[in-house]
Amino acid sequence: MASFGMEGKLMAKSRKDQRGRVLRKGESQRSSDGRYVYQYTDGMGKRRSIYARDLMTLREKEKRLARDSMDGLADYVNRRTTLNYVFDRYISTKYDLKEQTKVNYMYTYDHFVRNDIGRLLIKEIRYSDMKKFYLRLLKEKGIKGNTLGNVHCVLHPTFDMAVRDDIIRKNPTDNLMKEFKKMDVYSTGVRHALTSRQQKIFLDYVEADPIFCRWFPILTVLFGTGMRIGECLGLRWEDIDLDNRTIHVNHTLIYREMEDGKCGHSISEPKTKNSNRVIPILNRVAEAFQMEYDYQEEYGFNEDVIDGMEGFVFRNRYGSSFIPQSVNRAIKRICEAYNAQEILDAARERRDPELLPDFSCHHIRHTFCTRLCEAETNLKVIQDIMGHSDIRTTMDIYAEVSEEKKQDVMTALENDSAVFL
């Protein structure tokens, strides 16, 4: 049976359930038991059905199915999704990650993977594809082994999740880093500390320069405490106890993309449980804090209120908190200015110039740890001050310092003529 509408078009007779309610396309009611059925075609072209005891429940299931299809879940289940989707799904499940760690993971993925191999369907990615991708990062992008390790650190668990979800059978990155670490092309890139002489030259130049002198307090604190840059920028005046000469590190300030798509500051827990610590204050660090306080008493204190916290120690020229990149850029400008002047002075004085190397805030932390290792042999004390979660990190730096010390000991031994008389 068919009827004609007002416009003369043929209209199909509506399908109804046993109670006379009009059913939508794909819906039906079984006469045998009265159950409702919704039939649809999945992303692989396979016919599928969902069931419910009543029509309202069936339509709720249809809504969830539509939402799942919109957010890519249907494609995920049917193995028709990209590596990008799987990573985004993986990172959304990592509720236990520190906020800064999550930001770092997302930056690493977006920077190296998303617009490259991330666009491929995950079911089509093989071990050889990942090997070629890693080689391309090392050779063409020129990244170091540590950075490749960071890339692997976000990709391996992403593929692992897909294996556990039965989306792929094997993880194409299994044992891949072991193979790369044996290759000549793999280089970790050693992060060298500044020498005592370079450290003194740098800080003396900053303190005396009329333009860069405003950076002297924060740089002195970094060199004199070994704090991570986020820990330093997150310091509040209440975290500093000048009477007992201690700094309490109990949170970190991070700069990340917020939910509205804009970048801003937020407070996060320290990187690890060992990062919650108390750092003794050296005399020069105490003087730097006092210098910063005196300046802000005259020109105004940091006005930021971030996640309920206020009274931050360091402020930029606008009265707000720094972002880590600003401090690193300042270090680069200072080194460039010093080196340019030192080259001219050395030429005029007919001597070799003492140039400063490129370095960052993390090199400053490494430098402080090196000075600490030069003065202290108790690794647990060093680990506690640095906030290292793994004693092996402390031991690696101590071993590097000890290697240099061996040369000093042998030189001193050779110069002691009484020994070889």
Order of alpha helices (4+ residues) and beta strands (2+ residues): beta-beta-beta-beta-beta-alpha-alpha-alpha-alpha-alpha-alpha-alpha-alpha-alpha-alpha-beta-beta-beta-beta-beta-alpha-alpha-alpha-alpha-alpha
